[in-house]
Amino acid sequence: MGRKKSLNLTDGELPLMQVLWKKGRATVGDVTASLPADPPLAYSTVLTTLRILEAKGYVSSFTGEPTAERGGRARTYFKPTAAGLREARDAHDTLLRLSSGLPELEGARPPTCIGPGH
């Protein structure tokens, strides 16, 4: 039996979404290169996760123009959707509500805001 599919952003999806929010759009290679190196994620893992995010409606993909440097092949770009940005804001707001008033967090640095307009 496989893992239960989550409609929300998972811990593994959030770093990829953060890259897309900062960049606006990016290729799989761009996302992979922008992620922390520890632990490193394989290109294929990033691609699979971006496709899962696309199936959830949190990112969309489009094909760019073919380039000579790529032998006439086009790059696929990913960008966050409005639903993806809403999900991120909801997750961020939930985290802030859950963590407010916890004594062990007194004086701790608040989580960084994610996504535009937050």
VENVEN-V326489 format. One record per residue. SS is DSSP state (@ for helix, = for strand, . for the rest). D_FIRST is the distance of its C-alpha to the first C-alpha in Angstrom with 2 decimals. Layout:
SS,D_FIRST ; SS,D_FIRST
This chain:
.,0.00 ; .,3.82 ; .,6.81 ; .,8.88 ; .,11.67 ; .,15.03 ; .,18.20 ; .,20.29 ; .,21.26 ; .,19.13 ; @,20.90 ; @,20.18 ; @,21.56 ; @,24.63 ; @,26.67 ; @,26.41 ; @,27.54 ; @,30.36 ; @,31.60 ; @,31.67 ; @,33.51 ; @,36.08 ; @,36.61 ; .,36.27 ; .,34.84 ; =,33.66 ; =,32.34 ; @,29.23 ; @,31.76 ; @,33.53 ; @,30.42 ; @,29.42 ; @,33.01 ; @,33.20 ; .,30.25 ; .,31.02 ; .,31.18 ; .,29.47 ; .,26.69 ; .,27.28 ; .,24.77 ; .,24.82 ; @,26.11 ; @,22.98 ; @,20.83 ; @,23.38 ; @,23.44 ; @,19.69 ; @,19.88 ; @,23.01 ; @,21.44 ; @,18.66 ; @,21.61 ; @,23.43 ; @,20.74 ; @,20.90 ; .,24.67 ; .,25.62 ; =,27.22 ; =,28.97 ; =,30.00 ; =,33.22 ; =,34.97 ; .,38.16 ; .,41.23 ; .,41.33 ; .,43.22 ; @,45.48 ; @,44.09 ; @,40.69 ; .,42.36 ; .,42.28 ; .,38.56 ; .,37.49 ; .,35.25 ; =,32.38 ; =,32.77 ; =,30.44 ; =,31.80 ; =,30.57 ; .,30.88 ; @,32.49 ; @,29.14 ; @,27.91 ; @,31.11 ; @,30.83 ; @,27.31 ; @,28.69 ; @,31.73 ; @,29.78 ; @,27.59 ; @,30.83 ; @,32.68 ; @,29.99 ; @,30.12 ; @,33.91 ; @,33.93 ; @,31.56 ; @,33.55 ; .,37.02 ; .,39.10 ; .,36.99 ; @,39.66 ; @,37.84 ; @,37.85 ; .,41.56 ; .,43.24 ; .,40.03 ; .,39.77 ; .,37.94 ; .,34.94 ; .,36.09 ; .,36.07 ; .,33.81 ; .,34.59 ; .,37.97 ; .,40.04 ; .,38.64
